[in-house]
Amino acid sequence: MNDTFPKFLILNAEHFGDRPAMREKDLGIWQTWTWREMKDEVFAFAQGLAALGFKRGDKLAIVGANRPRLYWGFAAAQCLGGIAVPVYADSAAEEMQYVLNHADIGFLLVEDQEQVDKALAVQENCRALKHIIFDDPRGLRASNHDGYGRDGDGNGGHINRCDDGHDGGGISLHDFAAVQQSGRDLAKENPEFMAHEIAKGSGNDIAIILYTSGTTGKPKGVVMTHDNILITSVNSATQDNLTEQEEVLSYLPMAWVGDHIFSYGQAYVAGFCINCPESVETVANDLREIGPTYYFAPPRVFENILTSVMIRMEDAGAFKQKLFHYFMAVANRSGIAILNGESVARKDRILYALGNLVIYAPLKNTMGFSRIRVAYTAGEAIGPEIFDFFRALGINIKQLYGQTEAAVFITAQPDGEVFADTVGKPCPGVAVKITDDGEVMYRSPGVFHRYHKDEAATRATKTDDGWVMTGDAGYFDVRGHLKIIDRVKDVGHLGNGTLFAPKYIENKLKFFPQIQEAVAFGAGRDFVTVMVNIDLEAVGNWAERNNVAYASYQELAAHPEVYAMILKNIERVNQDLSADQHIADSQIRRFLILHKELDADDGELTRTRKVRRRIIAEKYAMLVEALYSKASSCHVTTQVVFEDGRQGEISADLKIADMPV
């Protein structure tokens, strides 16, 4: 029975042996591993881990960008009955330390020197950690870090802890290739070892611990079994008819549950190929080269792509602009209907075909979307105009709703039932209900096993019969589609009793390309106010075209013309809000533009870019109070953390603007 990932790996090596399983772009060249070759790589590393003492129940933390060897680490640990624990690559050393300690990590697989250095910075506080294995040796072979030395051949080293009264010992540093070689040596001595270890595994075994983003506090470790991931992957792959022919670009954080499903779970059950970009900077170019057939991106990525397209069109000649706008009008009129298989007038169908030849197809090729068969977005609401733009081009982008605790899939939009204002219907095998208080609950094969070391949180989230409280407020519309309003805990009321849903308001603001982030306030107050982060690329491009000079983000954000631009955006949001009698009084009365971008390193956002509302309210309490006073400005000094870990301060006098009544 194929109920674990290692068993699926063996199956795929037999059925799809010579088909590509994974690619990585290195120095501009795509390197490919077939399923058969990948199985050999995974087995060699697994046996190497065993030679280091890794045993059933042990945990392997994995830190770095999307790299084949790091993905192999998941399967290798699971071959031995171990548990993979991915950590966000951009985590600060202290954040990494929290996960290493909370999960009792004994083995750490990292991408490069940067991650090694972070681990060494906190090694004295990570008493369970014994082995660090690195993928990229650059900077490690010749360097002589304080606190540890390396063997001359680069195959291993020993790091001594400072003795502070504990049990002593040290951390061993290993090259990934050397660990694999020791694994191959072990295989010669005991050729049946891997088969026996894999046979011991079952679907009920713990496969992975995925840490939440920690929006309201410390991240929680979500414990998932093989069954949780595999059954959900099978159901979702079946729903979208995914096959071994798919191509996926794996560029999202490996520690995020979405990447684990799209680049690992579904890849193993369907047998398709995942592609690791060369770097974060080359993702757009690598996307064009691969031309994925199956794609996921959060709304902000689609928003940035559309912004980039419109910026380029503004710089194009008059004829090209006229041609673009004419055929986009054709697409907006008939493209979505054609995509849905609906009836369209013969004239419009002919015009759309012509538009595809001269505009749509070249544009999709430029974006890397020429071959997309299924695309998903989730995490935040996506602007209807943005959503419809891509669907009008013939790109089958749909929305889904999910959580880490559900192994992603709770609801998704079926083909032919795609609407900008919903997140779809319950996925196969998933039951969804709404409580009397309006909270969304679900039960599915993907429901998490437990929160690691947190029985109280597990009981508060999951009922004895397997129903999970999402913490989201929502309802089903007449079409049977789920609509999400806001987080239950964030939904409040103004002083006059009017419903206040901050996320709903923030999402409407973020539909504008000039606004990257927004934080709304109003619970218990007389009116609503917001803090805004401008999008530096979009607003910076506008400034360049309009000869608006600026020297920094802070200077651009404070420019009077930028304030006027944001005011117009807020006016449009207020018009939308005024049309809904339930939230008409939630119109925004005052706003300010922050002098710095909200940043995860400063604790203002999670690693998945979610706003930490409570922390922002506390950190900028003086700004909140100023928004609710009659002040026209407020001085603020903010502590920031730079990329190298140094701390500093940014001071500014922020203008507070009133909306026209």
Legacy VTK file of the C-alpha trace (Angstrom):
# vtk DataFile Version 3.0
C-alpha trace
ASCII
DATASET POLYDATA
POINTS 661 float
0.000 0.000 0.000
1.447 3.386 -1.042
0.658 5.307 2.127
3.931 7.196 2.662
6.050 9.488 0.515
8.997 7.046 0.262
6.624 4.394 -1.095
5.323 6.840 -3.697
8.939 7.655 -4.572
9.609 3.987 -5.298
6.392 3.732 -7.316
7.262 6.804 -9.401
10.785 5.526 -10.048
9.207 2.358 -11.454
6.371 3.965 -13.461
7.986 7.268 -14.516
11.644 6.240 -14.245
13.015 8.284 -17.148
10.600 11.205 -16.837
11.943 14.395 -15.253
11.112 14.685 -11.564
13.070 17.819 -10.737
15.069 20.559 -12.410
17.323 23.261 -11.037
18.793 26.187 -12.874
22.465 26.553 -12.022
24.748 29.087 -13.720
22.105 29.644 -16.373
21.708 25.954 -17.272
18.800 23.723 -16.265
19.974 20.501 -14.588
17.500 17.596 -14.608
16.939 14.552 -12.405
14.610 11.775 -13.465
12.417 9.977 -10.959
14.851 7.051 -10.971
17.835 9.326 -10.396
16.012 11.243 -7.674
15.184 8.034 -5.843
18.896 7.127 -5.834
19.822 10.604 -4.529
17.200 10.462 -1.769
18.180 6.928 -0.720
21.873 7.834 -0.593
21.178 10.817 1.648
18.774 8.839 3.849
21.395 6.131 4.396
23.963 8.840 5.106
21.652 10.276 7.766
21.329 6.798 9.242
25.124 6.543 9.350
25.132 9.780 11.384
22.691 8.242 13.863
19.362 9.505 12.531
16.625 7.132 13.644
12.848 6.717 13.615
11.121 9.677 15.252
14.090 12.039 14.852
13.545 15.432 13.252
15.411 17.058 10.376
15.030 20.832 10.107
15.396 22.187 6.568
16.338 25.819 5.888
16.981 27.511 2.577
15.620 28.480 -0.814
13.967 25.987 -3.164
16.794 23.565 -3.901
16.619 19.900 -5.023
18.793 18.664 -2.177
16.568 20.358 0.380
13.473 18.753 -1.149
15.311 15.411 -1.070
15.822 15.992 2.647
12.057 15.727 3.263
11.840 12.282 1.667
15.148 11.104 3.129
14.043 11.808 6.704
10.700 10.121 6.009
12.447 7.038 4.583
13.859 6.473 8.064
10.585 7.185 9.861
11.760 10.689 10.705
9.983 14.034 10.587
10.828 16.990 8.352
10.611 20.485 9.864
11.055 23.272 7.278
12.054 26.742 8.500
11.645 29.996 6.586
14.905 30.878 4.835
14.663 34.547 5.800
14.121 33.801 9.481
16.351 35.732 11.835
18.695 33.657 13.992
16.394 34.022 17.005
13.393 32.836 14.966
15.361 29.832 13.770
16.386 29.121 17.360
12.752 29.049 18.472
11.848 26.336 15.943
15.025 24.316 16.562
14.313 24.243 20.284
10.545 23.863 20.135
10.813 20.906 17.734
13.850 19.372 19.498
15.879 19.367 16.294
18.925 17.109 16.273
19.759 17.365 12.563
19.781 20.515 10.451
19.958 20.618 6.631
20.753 24.088 5.273
21.362 25.640 1.890
24.532 27.660 2.390
26.919 29.576 4.610
24.302 32.177 5.574
22.122 29.522 7.202
25.128 27.802 8.802
26.165 31.099 10.356
22.686 31.690 11.763
22.646 28.218 13.297
26.088 28.720 14.811
25.008 32.058 16.266
22.397 30.281 18.412
24.067 26.879 18.847
24.641 27.295 22.567
20.895 27.652 23.082
19.990 24.652 20.895
21.021 21.762 23.094
19.493 19.011 20.963
21.290 20.056 17.769
24.137 17.677 16.875
24.597 17.796 13.100
24.500 20.547 10.463
24.544 19.461 6.816
25.079 22.068 4.102
24.239 21.964 0.404
26.365 24.773 -1.050
29.971 24.669 0.252
30.958 28.119 -1.025
32.393 30.167 1.797
32.646 27.131 4.058
35.566 25.108 2.729
38.178 27.805 3.124
36.669 29.912 5.869
37.683 29.649 9.476
34.669 30.676 11.531
35.095 31.626 15.146
34.070 28.754 17.371
34.626 25.863 15.028
37.144 24.351 12.669
36.881 22.160 9.599
38.720 19.188 8.249
41.014 20.091 5.378
39.115 18.017 2.823
35.857 19.811 3.507
34.024 16.567 4.246
33.254 17.231 7.821
34.103 19.334 10.771
33.459 19.654 14.489
32.064 22.626 16.346
32.705 22.735 20.065
30.118 24.281 22.340
31.267 26.474 25.139
30.993 24.475 28.333
28.564 26.262 30.602
27.779 23.484 32.989
25.624 21.456 30.616
26.520 18.087 29.195
29.042 19.453 26.691
29.492 17.788 23.345
29.516 19.579 20.012
27.994 20.040 16.576
29.369 18.241 13.539
29.384 20.033 10.192
28.938 17.933 7.041
28.946 18.427 3.294
25.765 17.022 1.701
27.788 15.106 -0.894
29.937 13.534 1.837
26.837 12.387 3.720
25.530 10.813 0.526
28.824 9.028 -0.038
28.741 7.564 3.455
25.184 6.463 2.665
26.300 4.667 -0.478
29.014 2.942 1.525
26.390 1.810 4.036
24.213 0.499 1.191
27.038 -1.763 0.041
27.285 -3.250 3.509
23.527 -3.564 4.020
21.688 -3.438 0.651
18.305 -4.278 2.223
18.450 -1.511 4.828
16.305 1.039 2.944
13.630 -1.455 1.932
13.230 -2.593 5.530
13.065 0.967 6.902
10.513 2.145 4.329
8.359 -0.942 4.884
8.011 0.019 8.560
6.269 3.277 7.632
2.522 3.826 7.504
0.098 6.618 6.655
-0.476 7.304 10.344
3.188 8.208 10.896
4.069 11.868 11.451
5.554 13.197 8.205
6.161 16.879 8.865
5.764 19.736 11.334
4.825 22.986 9.594
5.062 26.153 11.653
2.339 28.771 11.269
3.165 32.359 10.448
2.621 33.486 14.035
0.227 36.336 13.301
-0.866 36.710 16.925
2.152 35.327 18.790
4.740 32.578 18.635
4.355 30.238 15.638
2.571 26.956 16.336
3.981 23.666 15.069
1.278 21.961 12.991
1.876 18.205 13.113
0.801 16.415 9.912
0.766 12.707 9.060
1.543 11.123 5.695
-2.194 10.511 5.289
-2.980 14.190 5.893
-0.716 15.320 3.058
-1.101 12.389 0.666
-4.895 11.996 0.728
-5.367 15.750 0.344
-2.847 15.772 -2.509
-4.594 12.890 -4.275
-8.038 14.501 -3.896
-6.915 17.925 -5.106
-4.857 16.513 -7.977
-7.866 14.479 -9.098
-10.133 17.532 -8.915
-7.897 19.463 -11.341
-6.907 16.438 -13.457
-3.201 16.828 -12.675
-0.949 14.293 -14.415
2.736 13.491 -14.796
2.778 15.951 -17.724
2.522 19.038 -15.485
5.376 21.494 -14.969
5.548 23.552 -11.779
7.870 26.394 -10.791
8.807 25.943 -7.114
9.587 29.449 -5.914
7.454 29.902 -2.786
8.923 29.398 0.716
9.549 25.716 1.440
8.321 26.229 5.001
4.892 27.298 3.746
2.224 24.604 3.562
1.283 25.652 0.025
4.705 24.862 -1.371
4.687 21.552 0.486
1.436 20.574 -1.227
2.100 21.990 -4.710
5.807 21.135 -4.978
5.978 17.976 -2.882
2.643 16.318 -2.096
0.975 16.702 -5.484
4.242 16.164 -7.352
4.671 12.767 -5.684
1.094 11.565 -6.175
0.778 12.809 -9.788
4.389 12.255 -10.818
4.972 15.692 -12.337
8.176 17.738 -12.483
9.037 20.663 -10.232
11.524 23.343 -11.289
13.740 25.272 -8.869
14.691 28.780 -10.069
18.286 29.929 -9.952
17.538 32.690 -7.458
14.793 34.999 -6.234
15.982 37.597 -8.719
15.622 35.254 -11.718
12.135 33.893 -10.924
10.372 35.952 -13.629
12.864 34.904 -16.307
12.873 31.267 -15.170
9.070 31.298 -15.242
9.174 32.264 -18.914
11.726 29.574 -19.719
9.808 26.761 -18.029
6.294 27.813 -18.981
4.504 26.013 -16.126
1.196 24.267 -16.719
0.190 24.421 -13.039
0.854 27.560 -11.046
0.146 29.161 -7.698
0.801 32.738 -6.635
-0.597 34.993 -3.912
-2.643 37.982 -5.140
0.275 40.364 -4.713
2.265 38.503 -7.406
-0.583 38.830 -9.912
-1.005 42.477 -8.924
2.714 43.132 -9.509
2.595 41.417 -12.898
-0.380 43.512 -13.981
1.278 46.689 -12.695
4.405 45.848 -14.678
2.348 45.242 -17.835
0.507 48.556 -17.509
3.729 50.445 -16.813
5.315 49.015 -19.958
2.237 49.916 -21.994
2.400 53.518 -20.773
5.942 53.672 -22.145
4.890 52.161 -25.509
4.126 54.112 -28.666
0.679 55.512 -29.424
-0.188 52.820 -31.996
0.741 49.961 -29.646
-1.242 51.535 -26.829
-4.308 51.915 -29.041
-4.002 48.312 -30.260
-3.574 47.030 -26.689
-6.577 48.881 -25.288
-8.811 47.922 -28.237
-8.145 44.207 -27.939
-8.263 44.281 -24.135
-11.780 45.713 -24.505
-12.568 42.704 -26.714
-11.090 40.379 -24.087
-13.052 42.001 -21.277
-16.231 41.621 -23.307
-15.839 37.982 -24.362
-12.641 36.399 -23.003
-14.037 35.103 -19.726
-17.115 33.662 -21.446
-14.879 31.866 -23.967
-12.732 30.495 -21.132
-15.867 29.215 -19.374
-17.080 27.537 -22.569
-20.102 29.815 -22.861
-21.768 31.033 -26.032
-20.166 34.113 -27.610
-21.178 36.068 -30.705
-19.325 34.981 -33.835
-17.902 38.469 -34.399
-16.469 38.644 -30.879
-15.029 35.135 -31.178
-13.237 36.137 -34.402
-11.975 39.374 -32.858
-10.783 37.455 -29.781
-8.868 35.011 -32.007
-7.235 37.960 -33.774
-6.483 39.585 -30.410
-4.895 36.354 -29.246
-2.588 36.441 -32.261
-1.380 40.018 -31.829
-1.825 40.784 -28.100
-2.894 37.984 -25.754
-0.484 35.224 -26.792
2.631 37.474 -26.871
1.619 38.973 -23.531
1.109 35.549 -21.921
4.460 34.441 -23.311
6.159 37.491 -21.793
4.612 36.667 -18.399
5.489 32.954 -18.660
1.815 31.969 -18.680
1.520 30.525 -22.206
1.070 26.919 -21.075
-0.879 27.388 -17.838
-3.799 24.985 -17.598
-4.672 25.625 -13.944
-3.580 28.540 -11.743
-4.609 29.307 -8.181
-4.402 32.291 -5.900
-5.181 32.447 -2.169
-4.137 34.023 1.100
-5.753 37.410 0.532
-8.600 38.766 -1.545
-7.659 39.572 -5.124
-9.029 42.650 -6.845
-11.869 41.844 -9.275
-10.214 43.902 -12.020
-6.953 41.979 -11.600
-8.722 38.632 -11.481
-10.776 39.381 -14.572
-7.740 40.711 -16.470
-5.958 37.358 -16.350
-9.076 35.301 -17.013
-9.950 37.538 -19.975
-6.578 36.601 -21.476
-7.603 32.943 -21.283
-5.587 32.104 -18.158
-7.561 29.711 -15.960
-6.837 31.413 -12.648
-9.089 30.341 -9.773
-9.336 31.018 -6.047
-9.067 28.609 -3.163
-9.362 28.875 0.604
-7.171 26.909 2.923
-5.105 26.722 6.081
-1.948 25.046 7.276
-4.129 22.936 9.577
-6.090 21.626 6.547
-3.066 20.783 4.357
-4.218 23.789 2.278
-7.458 22.693 0.598
-10.795 23.608 2.212
-12.691 25.161 -0.700
-11.777 25.803 -4.337
-13.501 27.083 -7.428
-14.520 24.385 -9.926
-13.983 25.083 -13.605
-16.933 27.014 -14.984
-17.828 28.377 -11.538
-15.193 31.024 -11.056
-16.182 34.292 -9.387
-13.999 37.137 -8.158
-15.905 37.494 -4.873
-15.891 33.866 -3.638
-13.394 31.176 -2.667
-15.365 28.307 -4.170
-17.082 25.167 -2.974
-15.864 22.515 -0.501
-13.067 20.413 -1.985
-13.439 16.632 -2.439
-13.600 14.925 0.943
-14.081 18.212 2.807
-17.172 19.159 4.830
-17.727 22.833 5.677
-20.275 24.436 7.989
-20.914 27.865 9.472
-21.486 28.228 13.211
-24.254 30.360 14.684
-21.599 33.018 15.323
-20.645 33.029 11.638
-17.347 31.171 11.986
-16.269 28.756 9.248
-15.562 25.174 10.372
-14.363 22.217 8.325
-13.558 18.522 8.574
-11.380 16.663 6.057
-8.675 14.003 5.599
-6.163 16.850 5.768
-7.086 17.917 9.307
-3.876 18.214 11.304
-2.902 15.677 13.940
-2.143 18.187 16.697
-0.173 21.287 17.593
3.299 20.296 18.731
3.633 20.595 22.513
0.371 22.550 22.794
-2.571 20.378 23.842
-4.605 23.386 24.979
-4.394 25.059 21.560
-5.216 21.747 19.874
-8.379 21.329 21.979
-9.358 24.960 21.366
-9.013 24.544 17.600
-10.118 20.973 16.878
-13.176 19.213 18.297
-13.170 15.580 19.394
-14.982 14.584 16.206
-12.460 16.319 13.945
-14.062 19.682 13.145
-11.607 22.595 12.968
-12.384 26.189 13.921
-10.819 28.365 11.218
-11.079 31.660 13.068
-12.548 33.160 9.876
-16.003 34.664 9.517
-17.867 33.742 6.348
-21.053 32.504 4.731
-22.306 30.519 1.721
-23.990 32.509 -1.044
-26.959 31.336 -3.123
-24.576 29.608 -5.554
-23.177 27.443 -2.778
-19.869 29.299 -2.822
-18.072 30.336 0.353
-17.348 33.992 0.999
-14.813 35.016 3.650
-15.418 38.307 5.451
-12.606 38.677 7.992
-10.956 37.058 10.973
-13.599 36.461 13.664
-11.460 38.073 16.350
-10.921 41.160 14.202
-14.554 41.749 13.323
-15.880 44.406 15.656
-18.197 47.384 15.773
-17.809 51.114 15.724
-19.044 53.144 18.645
-22.474 53.455 17.023
-22.779 49.700 16.527
-21.879 49.603 12.790
-20.079 46.449 11.691
-16.309 46.961 11.384
-14.357 44.389 9.324
-10.800 45.740 9.017
-9.473 43.094 6.636
-12.369 43.693 4.257
-11.504 47.394 4.130
-7.759 46.728 3.859
-8.220 44.331 0.957
-10.270 46.907 -0.945
-7.437 49.396 -0.476
-4.801 46.899 -1.590
-6.649 46.352 -4.861
-4.994 49.614 -5.959
-1.460 49.050 -7.279
-0.168 52.136 -5.449
-1.029 50.612 -2.045
1.113 47.740 -0.873
-0.260 47.390 2.647
-2.932 48.982 4.797
-3.949 48.679 8.449
-7.429 49.837 9.470
-8.552 50.913 12.943
-12.035 51.592 14.262
-13.230 48.995 16.774
-14.958 50.876 19.594
-14.145 54.217 17.922
-16.406 56.822 16.347
-14.998 56.347 12.836
-12.467 54.387 10.754
-8.870 55.420 10.086
-6.063 53.729 8.175
-2.285 53.625 7.926
-1.038 53.050 4.388
2.171 51.653 2.902
2.754 52.762 -0.664
4.090 50.344 -3.287
7.535 51.714 -4.091
7.703 50.252 -7.613
4.291 51.482 -8.726
4.486 54.904 -7.082
8.152 55.286 -8.006
7.328 54.671 -11.656
4.514 57.207 -11.450
6.942 59.713 -9.905
9.455 59.163 -12.706
6.840 59.704 -15.415
5.533 62.856 -13.699
8.943 64.364 -12.891
8.415 64.055 -9.147
11.851 64.024 -7.542
12.552 61.949 -4.430
15.603 60.478 -2.739
14.094 57.781 -0.516
10.954 55.811 0.280
10.329 58.165 3.193
10.520 61.251 0.997
8.270 59.766 -1.688
5.681 58.638 0.881
5.462 62.153 2.313
5.088 63.921 -1.055
1.857 65.973 -1.324
1.023 64.531 -4.756
1.352 60.997 -3.377
-1.063 61.921 -0.581
-3.465 63.251 -3.215
-3.180 59.984 -5.163
-3.898 57.842 -2.094
-6.783 60.118 -1.128
-8.444 59.428 -4.506
-8.007 55.688 -3.965
-9.617 55.923 -0.535
-12.484 57.964 -1.986
-13.255 55.086 -4.368
-13.188 52.604 -1.481
-15.535 54.821 0.497
-17.933 54.880 -2.459
-17.999 51.065 -2.440
-18.519 50.956 1.319
-21.359 53.497 1.170
-23.297 51.194 -1.163
-23.571 48.519 1.546
-26.048 49.506 4.245
-24.421 47.186 6.792
-21.006 48.855 6.612
-21.790 52.280 5.147
-20.635 53.976 8.350
-17.274 52.178 8.070
-16.042 54.684 5.513
-12.511 55.948 6.144
-12.375 59.426 7.695
-8.632 59.997 8.252
-5.416 58.398 7.016
-1.641 58.694 7.022
1.122 57.201 4.906
3.797 55.418 6.923
7.395 56.531 6.559
8.701 52.969 6.240
7.555 49.715 4.745
6.078 47.239 7.190
8.662 44.494 7.542
8.849 40.969 8.918
12.311 41.677 10.361
10.745 44.459 12.432
8.017 42.111 13.687
5.268 43.986 11.827
4.523 41.214 9.318
4.764 37.463 9.459
7.143 35.591 7.150
4.168 35.011 4.858
3.542 38.781 4.721
0.476 38.836 6.970
-0.097 41.920 9.101
0.522 41.493 12.816
-2.312 43.779 13.770
-1.811 43.788 17.558
1.930 44.459 17.311
1.395 47.320 14.863
-1.289 48.857 17.100
1.118 48.746 20.060
4.217 49.863 18.144
2.466 52.811 16.499
0.102 53.644 19.354
1.024 57.325 19.162
0.033 57.394 15.485
-3.283 55.703 16.222
-4.083 58.269 18.884
-3.070 61.088 16.542
-5.443 59.731 13.888
-8.266 60.052 16.404
-7.270 63.524 17.549
-7.485 66.782 15.653
-3.759 66.732 14.917
-2.645 67.348 11.342
0.716 65.666 11.853
2.604 63.463 14.282
6.299 62.922 14.948
7.374 59.300 15.169
10.655 57.507 15.819
10.718 53.844 14.858
13.279 51.157 15.613
14.234 49.067 12.592
16.342 45.960 12.036
18.647 45.954 9.019
19.405 42.866 6.917
22.742 42.313 8.669
21.036 42.291 12.078
22.073 45.800 13.122
19.421 48.012 14.678
18.705 51.638 13.980
16.060 54.331 14.128
13.969 56.171 11.539
12.275 59.428 12.487
9.694 61.407 10.559
6.902 63.951 10.844
3.892 62.239 9.292
1.051 64.211 7.769
-2.472 63.140 8.762
-5.053 63.749 6.051
-8.805 64.145 6.422
-11.175 62.675 3.875
-13.730 65.027 2.312
-17.113 64.636 3.987
LINES 1 662
661 0 1 2 3 4 5 6 7 8 9 10 11 12 13 14 15 16 17 18 19 20 21 22 23 24 25 26 27 28 29 30 31 32 33 34 35 36 37 38 39 40 41 42 43 44 45 46 47 48 49 50 51 52 53 54 55 56 57 58 59 60 61 62 63 64 65 66 67 68 69 70 71 72 73 74 75 76 77 78 79 80 81 82 83 84 85 86 87 88 89 90 91 92 93 94 95 96 97 98 99 100 101 102 103 104 105 106 107 108 109 110 111 112 113 114 115 116 117 118 119 120 121 122 123 124 125 126 127 128 129 130 131 132 133 134 135 136 137 138 139 140 141 142 143 144 145 146 147 148 149 150 151 152 153 154 155 156 157 158 159 160 161 162 163 164 165 166 167 168 169 170 171 172 173 174 175 176 177 178 179 180 181 182 183 184 185 186 187 188 189 190 191 192 193 194 195 196 197 198 199 200 201 202 203 204 205 206 207 208 209 210 211 212 213 214 215 216 217 218 219 220 221 222 223 224 225 226 227 228 229 230 231 232 233 234 235 236 237 238 239 240 241 242 243 244 245 246 247 248 249 250 251 252 253 254 255 256 257 258 259 260 261 262 263 264 265 266 267 268 269 270 271 272 273 274 275 276 277 278 279 280 281 282 283 284 285 286 287 288 289 290 291 292 293 294 295 296 297 298 299 300 301 302 303 304 305 306 307 308 309 310 311 312 313 314 315 316 317 318 319 320 321 322 323 324 325 326 327 328 329 330 331 332 333 334 335 336 337 338 339 340 341 342 343 344 345 346 347 348 349 350 351 352 353 354 355 356 357 358 359 360 361 362 363 364 365 366 367 368 369 370 371 372 373 374 375 376 377 378 379 380 381 382 383 384 385 386 387 388 389 390 391 392 393 394 395 396 397 398 399 400 401 402 403 404 405 406 407 408 409 410 411 412 413 414 415 416 417 418 419 420 421 422 423 424 425 426 427 428 429 430 431 432 433 434 435 436 437 438 439 440 441 442 443 444 445 446 447 448 449 450 451 452 453 454 455 456 457 458 459 460 461 462 463 464 465 466 467 468 469 470 471 472 473 474 475 476 477 478 479 480 481 482 483 484 485 486 487 488 489 490 491 492 493 494 495 496 497 498 499 500 501 502 503 504 505 506 507 508 509 510 511 512 513 514 515 516 517 518 519 520 521 522 523 524 525 526 527 528 529 530 531 532 533 534 535 536 537 538 539 540 541 542 543 544 545 546 547 548 549 550 551 552 553 554 555 556 557 558 559 560 561 562 563 564 565 566 567 568 569 570 571 572 573 574 575 576 577 578 579 580 581 582 583 584 585 586 587 588 589 590 591 592 593 594 595 596 597 598 599 600 601 602 603 604 605 606 607 608 609 610 611 612 613 614 615 616 617 618 619 620 621 622 623 624 625 626 627 628 629 630 631 632 633 634 635 636 637 638 639 640 641 642 643 644 645 646 647 648 649 650 651 652 653 654 655 656 657 658 659 660
